[in-house]
Amino acid sequence: MEIPYLLLFDYDKTLFDTGRPSPNGIGLEEGHEHAVQEIFGPPGLAIYRDEGGLKNRAPSEVVISLIEKDRRLIQQAREKHSQLIRSSQKIPRALSEPWSETNPIPLLTEMLVYFKLDLFLGEIGMDWPQPYPGVCNFFQTASYMALKENLPLQTGVLSSGHTSFIEGTLCRWGIPYPQIMVTDDNIRPLKYPKDPRDKVKPAPFIFRYLQSRWLKQLNGNSPIGPKQLQASLSRIVYFGDDPLKDGGLAKNVGVPFGWFCLGRTKSTNPSPADLPKSYFLFNDWNTLTGFISQSNVKKMLRSGISVEEIFSRF
């Protein structure tokens, strides 16, 4: 089985500027505040704001942090869940599950996802969210190189966001669909690992889950072995905006990291120990497009050398 190169991307604030509010004033932070208040009421929202807001956390991380700070929020959320069950509105199957006194975190997480997506999906348009300048051209160029120039190059998305939202924005902007995508929606229903913290960045599980799915897909859905898993690491580079979560994930799994550091300040400077040995910075997607389009880079892609060596020339 020939393993192509995989350019793997975070989504929020890496590909699309979801942090900037829509014309209706709804952005990533506003949507999460709405969901937190719906579930946990004003006390929960106050704690969420005191924590500093979202901070690139997955839904389960937000929920765990809130109830660890005030267990009384669970009762507020239980009452909200009862209201949803009794209402006539259509709700996802995951929200129809009975309340669990011993472990309410999965249901609380589904509630958070439900309320924020209920707000977000209606906002998708050409005004919001917008891809960062150069993103559309980058994906179109990568797709052309693979399909028309027969280069072993694929793209993927690994995000704590949500499939329906990401698909909606890619479609709206005519961005070629990535060959592999794993979001929080794929990871949340899994029974293992048991600890929700092991299912989010920078823990390596979500990367390994995507890696296995991608290789099985390449192998005609046949099982893959440890040697293929290890060999594929030299073909993958991960791009993201958060040096701790995205960069930490790249470090933990052993792949290079492309840090999209638009608006970088001294306060966002990570310790070198937080990043993989092989990382590079960029703040303009057109620069990245220009790099992969160079004839010498195309030669390297055909040669099969490691992706680390290729991007060491960036």
Secondary structure per residue as TSV (DSSP state, phi and psi in degrees):
chain	resnum	aa	ss	phi	psi
A	1	M	-	360.0	122.9
A	2	E	-	-81.3	130.3
A	3	I	-	-102.6	115.1
A	4	P	-	-75.6	174.2
A	5	Y	E	-78.8	143.5
A	6	L	E	-122.0	115.4
A	7	L	E	-91.9	108.9
A	8	L	E	-110.2	131.9
A	9	F	E	-125.9	141.7
A	10	D	-	-68.7	168.2
A	11	Y	-	-112.0	-65.8
A	12	D	B	-62.3	125.7
A	13	K	T	62.4	16.4
A	14	T	T	-119.1	-54.0
A	15	L	T	-94.0	-43.6
A	16	F	B	-122.5	143.4
A	17	D	-	-84.9	71.8
A	18	T	T	-76.9	-11.2
A	19	G	T	-73.4	-28.6
A	20	R	S	-78.4	129.9
A	21	P	-	-64.3	152.5
A	22	S	-	-71.1	172.9
A	23	P	T	-56.6	-23.3
A	24	N	T	-90.6	7.4
A	25	G	S	82.0	19.5
A	26	I	-	-108.9	117.6
A	27	G	-	-129.2	-171.4
A	28	L	H	-57.0	-45.5
A	29	E	H	-70.7	-43.7
A	30	E	H	-63.3	-38.3
A	31	G	H	-65.4	-38.8
A	32	H	H	-71.5	-37.2
A	33	E	H	-62.2	-41.2
A	34	H	H	-58.9	-47.3
A	35	A	H	-65.7	-43.5
A	36	V	H	-61.2	-43.2
A	37	Q	H	-68.4	-37.9
A	38	E	H	-59.0	-38.6
A	39	I	H	-88.5	-47.7
A	40	F	H	-107.5	-2.3
A	41	G	H	73.0	-177.1
A	42	P	H	-55.1	-37.9
A	43	P	H	-60.8	-40.7
A	44	G	H	-66.7	-40.2
A	45	L	H	-64.0	-38.4
A	46	A	H	-62.7	-42.1
A	47	I	H	-65.6	-44.3
A	48	Y	H	-56.6	-44.7
A	49	R	H	-67.9	-38.7
A	50	D	H	-63.2	-30.4
A	51	E	T	-72.5	-13.2
A	52	G	T	99.7	13.4
A	53	G	S	83.7	-150.5
A	54	L	-	-66.8	-49.9
A	55	K	T	54.6	42.5
A	56	N	T	60.2	27.5
A	57	R	-	-88.9	151.1
A	58	A	-	-75.6	160.9
A	59	P	H	-53.6	-42.8
A	60	S	H	-64.2	-34.5
A	61	E	H	-65.9	-39.3
A	62	V	H	-62.6	-47.3
A	63	V	H	-61.7	-49.4
A	64	I	H	-59.4	-44.4
A	65	S	H	-61.9	-41.6
A	66	L	H	-65.5	-47.8
A	67	I	H	-75.7	-23.1
A	68	E	H	-67.4	-31.2
A	69	K	H	-82.0	-26.5
A	70	D	-	-155.5	100.4
A	71	R	T	-64.8	-19.8
A	72	R	T	-65.2	-18.7
A	73	L	H	-64.4	-24.6
A	74	I	H	-61.8	-40.7
A	75	Q	H	-64.9	-40.6
A	76	Q	H	-59.4	-43.9
A	77	A	H	-68.0	-36.4
A	78	R	H	-62.6	-41.7
A	79	E	H	-63.5	-38.1
A	80	K	H	-65.6	-39.5
A	81	H	H	-63.1	-41.4
A	82	S	H	-61.7	-39.4
A	83	Q	H	-62.3	-41.3
A	84	L	H	-63.6	-44.3
A	85	I	H	-62.3	-40.1
A	86	R	H	-78.1	-19.2
A	87	S	S	-73.4	163.9
A	88	S	S	-89.5	-4.2
A	89	Q	S	-73.4	149.2
A	90	K	-	-75.2	127.9
A	91	I	-	-125.8	154.7
A	92	P	-	-60.8	154.2
A	93	R	G	-58.3	-36.2
A	94	A	G	-60.9	-28.9
A	95	L	G	-81.0	-12.2
A	96	S	G	-84.6	-5.4
A	97	E	S	-64.4	147.5
A	98	P	-	-66.4	151.0
A	99	W	-	-64.8	139.4
A	100	S	-	-112.5	118.0
A	101	E	S	-71.1	-33.1
A	102	T	S	-77.3	-33.9
A	103	N	-	-148.3	83.8
A	104	P	-	-81.9	-3.6
A	105	I	H	-59.4	-46.5
A	106	P	H	-58.4	-43.0
A	107	L	H	-69.7	-38.9
A	108	L	H	-63.2	-38.1
A	109	T	H	-64.6	-42.9
A	110	E	H	-63.2	-35.6
A	111	M	H	-65.5	-42.5
A	112	L	H	-61.3	-45.0
A	113	V	H	-61.8	-44.2
A	114	Y	H	-59.9	-48.8
A	115	F	H	-70.7	-35.5
A	116	K	H	-74.8	-40.0
A	117	L	H	-67.5	-32.7
A	118	D	H	-57.9	-32.1
A	119	L	H	-85.8	-44.9
A	120	F	H	-66.2	-44.9
A	121	L	G	-62.0	-31.5
A	122	G	G	-75.4	-10.1
A	123	E	G	-93.5	-15.0
A	124	I	-	-61.5	129.2
A	125	G	S	-170.0	-169.4
A	126	M	S	-74.3	-18.3
A	127	D	S	-87.3	-26.6
A	128	W	S	-158.9	139.7
A	129	P	S	-80.6	154.0
A	130	Q	-	-102.2	141.7
A	131	P	B	-68.1	152.1
A	132	Y	-	-64.7	149.3
A	133	P	T	-52.8	128.8
A	134	G	T	96.9	-13.4
A	135	V	H	-64.4	-46.6
A	136	C	H	-58.9	-45.9
A	137	N	H	-65.2	-36.4
A	138	F	H	-61.5	-49.5
A	139	F	H	-67.1	-37.0
A	140	Q	H	-66.0	-38.5
A	141	T	H	-66.2	-46.1
A	142	A	H	-61.4	-40.3
A	143	S	H	-65.2	-42.2
A	144	Y	H	-62.8	-43.1
A	145	M	H	-61.5	-37.3
A	146	A	H	-75.7	-44.9
A	147	L	H	-84.0	-39.6
A	148	K	T	-97.5	-29.2
A	149	E	S	-105.6	1.0
A	150	N	-	57.5	37.7
A	151	L	-	-88.6	143.3
A	152	P	-	-77.8	75.1
A	153	L	E	-136.2	127.9
A	154	Q	E	-132.3	162.6
A	155	T	E	-121.5	156.3
A	156	G	E	-151.0	163.1
A	157	V	E	-127.2	130.4
A	158	L	E	-128.4	107.5
A	159	S	-	-139.7	150.1
A	160	S	S	-82.6	3.1
A	161	G	S	-82.5	-152.9
A	162	H	-	-132.3	138.2
A	163	T	H	-58.6	-47.2
A	164	S	H	-62.3	-37.8
A	165	F	H	-70.0	-47.4
A	166	I	H	-63.0	-45.0
A	167	E	H	-60.6	-40.6
A	168	G	H	-61.8	-39.4
A	169	T	H	-76.0	-38.4
A	170	L	H	-62.2	-43.1
A	171	C	H	-63.7	-44.2
A	172	R	H	-58.8	-35.9
A	173	W	T	-99.6	4.8
A	174	G	T	65.0	32.7
A	175	I	-	-86.7	127.7
A	176	P	-	-53.4	134.6
A	177	Y	-	-69.6	135.2
A	178	P	-	-67.0	155.7
A	179	Q	S	-70.5	-25.7
A	180	I	E	-143.7	138.1
A	181	M	E	-142.3	131.3
A	182	V	E	-130.7	128.0
A	183	T	-	-124.7	179.3
A	184	D	H	-58.4	-26.7
A	185	D	H	-65.5	-30.4
A	186	N	H	-77.4	-31.3
A	187	I	H	-88.0	-37.6
A	188	R	T	-55.8	-42.6
A	189	P	T	-73.0	-10.9
A	190	L	-	-68.8	137.5
A	191	K	-	-73.9	-28.2
A	192	Y	-	-127.4	144.4
A	193	P	S	-69.8	154.6
A	194	K	S	-68.7	-42.1
A	195	D	S	-75.7	120.0
A	196	P	G	-57.0	-26.2
A	197	R	G	-68.4	-22.1
A	198	D	G	-81.6	-4.7
A	199	K	G	-102.1	7.0
A	200	V	S	-128.8	160.0
A	201	K	T	-63.4	145.5
A	202	P	T	-93.7	15.6
A	203	A	S	-60.4	142.3
A	204	P	T	-75.4	-11.1
A	205	F	H	-57.0	-46.4
A	206	I	H	-64.1	-34.6
A	207	F	H	-66.3	-46.2
A	208	R	H	-65.7	-32.9
A	209	Y	H	-63.4	-47.9
A	210	L	H	-63.9	-43.8
A	211	Q	H	-57.1	-44.9
A	212	S	H	-65.8	-42.8
A	213	R	H	-63.4	-41.6
A	214	W	H	-63.8	-46.3
A	215	L	H	-67.5	-38.7
A	216	K	H	-62.8	-38.9
A	217	Q	H	-62.0	-42.8
A	218	L	H	-67.3	-28.3
A	219	N	T	-97.8	24.9
A	220	G	T	65.9	30.4
A	221	N	T	67.8	18.3
A	222	S	-	-87.7	156.5
A	223	P	-	-59.1	150.6
A	224	I	-	-121.4	154.5
A	225	G	-	-109.7	175.2
A	226	P	H	-57.5	-36.4
A	227	K	H	-64.7	-39.4
A	228	Q	H	-68.8	-38.9
A	229	L	H	-60.8	-46.4
A	230	Q	H	-66.1	-42.8
A	231	A	H	-63.7	-33.5
A	232	S	H	-70.1	-22.0
A	233	L	G	-61.3	-31.2
A	234	S	G	-76.2	-1.9
A	235	R	G	-109.1	-2.6
A	236	I	E	-115.0	136.3
A	237	V	E	-128.2	138.6
A	238	Y	E	-111.8	134.7
A	239	F	E	-115.4	137.4
A	240	G	E	-163.9	171.7
A	241	D	S	-99.3	-15.5
A	242	D	-	-104.6	111.7
A	243	P	T	-66.4	-24.8
A	244	L	T	-85.1	-49.2
A	245	K	T	-79.4	-51.7
A	246	D	H	-75.2	-47.4
A	247	G	H	-64.9	-39.0
A	248	G	H	-64.2	-37.7
A	249	L	H	-62.7	-47.3
A	250	A	H	-58.2	-41.7
A	251	K	H	-64.2	-43.7
A	252	N	H	-67.3	-25.3
A	253	V	H	-103.6	-12.0
A	254	G	T	86.3	40.3
A	255	V	-	-125.3	157.8
A	256	P	-	-65.3	158.5
A	257	F	E	-127.3	126.5
A	258	G	E	-100.2	110.4
A	259	W	E	-91.7	108.3
A	260	F	E	-81.2	101.2
A	261	C	-	-112.8	49.3
A	262	L	T	-62.9	128.2
A	263	G	T	73.3	24.6
A	264	R	-	-63.3	137.5
A	265	T	-	-128.1	173.7
A	266	K	G	-59.4	-32.8
A	267	S	G	-68.9	-18.3
A	268	T	G	-95.3	1.9
A	269	N	-	-71.2	116.6
A	270	P	-	-81.9	165.5
A	271	S	-	-72.0	142.2
A	272	P	G	-53.7	-27.1
A	273	A	G	-69.0	-18.7
A	274	D	G	-81.8	-16.1
A	275	L	S	-109.3	155.4
A	276	P	-	-66.7	161.0
A	277	K	S	-59.0	-37.5
A	278	S	S	-103.7	101.8
A	279	Y	E	-143.5	156.5
A	280	F	E	-143.1	157.8
A	281	L	E	-112.1	146.8
A	282	F	E	-153.4	151.4
A	283	N	S	-131.0	13.3
A	284	D	-	-143.9	116.1
A	285	W	H	-64.4	-27.2
A	286	N	H	-65.7	-31.4
A	287	T	H	-64.9	-40.7
A	288	L	H	-67.0	-40.4
A	289	T	H	-61.7	-45.1
A	290	G	H	-59.9	-36.6
A	291	F	H	-66.4	-51.1
A	292	I	H	-69.9	-15.9
A	293	S	H	-85.1	-11.1
A	294	Q	S	-65.4	143.5
A	295	S	H	-62.9	-36.1
A	296	N	H	-70.0	-30.9
A	297	V	H	-70.4	-39.0
A	298	K	H	-62.9	-37.6
A	299	K	H	-63.1	-40.6
A	300	M	H	-66.2	-39.0
A	301	L	H	-62.2	-37.8
A	302	R	H	-72.6	-27.5
A	303	S	H	-76.1	-24.4
A	304	G	T	87.5	12.9
A	305	I	-	-69.0	168.3
A	306	S	-	-66.4	149.4
A	307	V	H	-65.7	-27.8
A	308	E	H	-62.2	-43.2
A	309	E	H	-67.7	-38.2
A	310	I	H	-61.6	-49.8
A	311	F	H	-81.0	-4.4
A	312	S	T	-68.9	-15.3
A	313	R	T	-90.3	-3.9
A	314	F	-	-70.6	360.0
